């Protein structure tokens, strides 16, 4: 056997070590190269809900604005299921190269943590926040056939007539479902949950009279309310909202604990280079400041709020404390 101290062996060893060093340096350089050239092809936005709902509408609004700003196409891909778990699981497993990002909401990023005993991802560990969009309160609406002008009258009528009403939502475990269950417990009324693939699908059945009630965001209600297709009963918000100034809050009707609006933001898989996250965050936050975008979202009752990635991450952590008690009070467990 030749000694490692022999000249020929030393040369080969040095050559091997130099080669390993070059490969290691190249591996560490890949994220920087990707960041410098990014984006040079289409970027996919995973929307973890079915088309037609508020999350889908927001994803498409931002996709259009980012396409114009960044010179490449941003494509929305709907991956519904599991209250957002299906889509976000795909996002967590995506390559951290900036070409797959996703939309998160309060239920998929926070509430699901307490609804499901096991989940294939952790919101704080497996995702990097990009930009917060804003908050959106829910409105309790009914089919016009329901004999009630507001929530207080609804509860009194249901109790006096011993009625049982059904309420629709965009799926088991979402915020609208939790609020319905919470209302049933707080008001001591009989409400039966009917899950749909999207809030828009649930709204269609509400208008048709197949369900009687629904918690839904005002961004989806402007037309149906103006046409008299649905009747607003209460706003799940600390204060009345500008788009529905004559509709009382649930607090005013004597039902506290419904002042936690749904919220939305955009996230990326953990490990995406920081400069890509910074560029995405800057582009998204600028897009949300565009007058046309702001006007369209404001008409739907969305309260825009600017947060950088660090602030958004801290916000998610705080929301976990708030929603743990809401899920517990609603008494909903999904596995």
C-alpha positions, 0 to 999 in steps of 0.5 A: 500500500502506498503511503499518503506522504508519497508525492503522487498520492499528495497531488491526487489528494490535493486535487480531490480536496480542491475539487470538493472545495469548488463543488461546495462553493458552487453549492453555496453560490446557487441561491445567490445566482438564482436571486440575481436572475430571478424572476426569468420565468412564470411564478406560481401562486398557490391559492389553497381554496376553490375558485370564486371565493375571496381568497381566490379573488385576492390572489388574482388581483395580486397576480395581475398587479405583480405581472405588470410590475415584474415583467413575468407572468404570475399564475394562480393555481387553486389547490383546495382541500382540508381547510387550506391544508392541501395547498399549503402542504404543497407549498411547504414542499415546493423548491425554495427558489421563488417560483412557487409562493402561496396565499395564507389566511387566518384559518389555514395558517393559524386556526388549523393548528388547533383544529387538527391534531396533526398537520404536515407543516408548521406555519412558523417553521415551514414558511417565510412570510412575504407580505400581509394584505389586510383584514376583512370582517365577516357579515352574517347574512340570511336568505330574505325569507328568514323572519328577522331584521337583525341578529337579535330578532333572529335569535328571539324568533328561532327560540320562540318558534323552536326553529333549526336553521342551516348555515353554509361556509367554504368548508369544515374548519374555516373561520365562517364555520367556526363563527357559526358554531360559536354563535350557536353555542353563545346564543343557544340556538340550533344551527346545522353546518353545511360545508361547500367548496367555496364561499361563492358556492355557499352563497349561491345556495343561500340565495336559492334558499337551500341554507338560511344563514352564512358568515361571509365577507363584504367583498362578496356581498355588494351585488347580492345585498343591492339586489335584495338577494340576501339580508345582512343581520350583523357585522362580526367587527369591533365597529360598523363598516363603511360599506354597511353603515346601517348594519349593527355589530355583533357586539351591539347585539349582545354577542362578544368574541366575534371581533377577530376578522379573517386576514390574508397574506402571502408566504413562500417556502422556508429557505427562499433567498432573503433578497428574493423575499425582499423583492417580492415583499416590496413589489406586493406592498407597492401593488397594494398601494396602487389606487385602482387596487386599493379602491377595489379592495376597499369597496369590499371592506378590506382593511389594508395594512402594511407589514414587512416579512418580520412584522408579518411573522410576529403577527402570525405568532400573536394570532395563534394565541387569540385563535386557540381560545376561539377554536376551543370556545367553538368546540370544533375538532376535526381529527 
